[in-house]
């Protein structure tokens, strides 16, 4: 037979989890910028640093300034305007 537990025996989530570490505020990321691939509907572009950037359904999204500069300079890509 097992002994019935009382509320004082169970650790609460607040007691078990440590406080979140305070870190520097994250830099805000601007809106994603989408480009249209005028040549292919599906491919993977490789940036100079080796990071892959997939083209899906003829579109590719720049998620940062480095990706944006790379995609903007590509001759097969055209920025989409909304």
C-alpha positions as CSV (number, residue, x, y, z in Angstrom):
1,X,0.0,0.0,0.0
2,X,1.3,3.4,-0.8
3,X,1.2,6.4,1.4
4,X,-1.0,9.3,0.4
5,X,0.9,12.4,-0.5
6,X,0.1,15.7,0.9
7,X,0.5,19.1,-0.8
8,X,3.5,20.0,1.4
9,X,5.4,17.0,0.0
10,X,5.0,17.9,-3.7
11,X,7.4,20.5,-5.1
12,X,5.6,23.2,-7.0
13,X,6.7,24.3,-10.5
14,X,7.8,27.7,-9.0
15,X,10.1,26.0,-6.5
16,X,11.6,23.6,-9.1
17,X,12.2,26.0,-12.0
18,X,15.1,28.5,-11.7
19,X,14.5,32.2,-12.4
20,X,15.1,33.1,-16.1
21,X,18.5,34.7,-16.7
22,X,18.4,38.4,-17.5
23,X,20.2,39.0,-20.8
24,X,20.7,41.9,-23.1
25,X,17.6,42.8,-25.0
26,X,17.4,41.1,-28.4
27,X,17.9,43.2,-31.5
28,X,14.6,43.6,-33.4
29,X,14.4,42.0,-36.8
30,X,12.7,44.0,-39.5
31,X,9.9,42.6,-41.6
32,X,10.8,39.6,-43.8
33,X,11.5,40.7,-47.4
34,X,10.3,38.4,-50.2
35,X,11.8,38.0,-53.6
36,X,10.5,36.3,-56.7
37,X,12.8,33.9,-58.6
38,X,12.4,34.8,-62.3
39,X,14.2,31.6,-63.4
40,X,13.3,28.7,-61.1
41,X,10.3,27.7,-58.9
42,X,12.5,25.5,-56.6
43,X,16.2,25.6,-55.8
44,X,18.6,26.3,-53.0
45,X,20.9,29.3,-53.1
46,X,24.1,29.1,-51.1
47,X,25.3,32.3,-49.6
48,X,29.1,33.1,-49.4
49,X,29.2,32.0,-45.8
50,X,27.7,28.6,-46.7
51,X,24.2,29.2,-45.4
52,X,21.5,27.7,-47.7
53,X,18.5,29.9,-48.7
54,X,15.7,27.8,-50.2
55,X,13.5,29.0,-53.1
56,X,10.0,27.6,-52.6
57,X,7.1,28.0,-55.1
58,X,9.2,30.7,-56.9
59,X,9.7,32.8,-53.8
60,X,12.5,33.3,-51.3
61,X,12.5,35.2,-48.1
62,X,15.3,37.3,-46.7
63,X,15.3,36.9,-42.9
64,X,18.2,39.3,-42.1
65,X,20.2,42.1,-43.6
66,X,23.0,39.8,-44.9
67,X,20.4,37.6,-46.7
68,X,18.7,40.7,-48.1
69,X,21.9,42.1,-49.5
70,X,22.7,38.7,-51.1
71,X,19.3,38.2,-52.6
72,X,19.1,41.8,-53.8
73,X,22.3,41.4,-55.7
74,X,21.2,38.2,-57.4
75,X,20.4,38.7,-61.1
76,X,17.5,36.1,-61.1
77,X,15.6,37.6,-58.2
78,X,13.2,40.5,-58.1
79,X,11.9,42.1,-54.9
80,X,8.1,41.7,-54.4
81,X,6.1,44.7,-53.4
82,X,2.9,44.4,-51.5
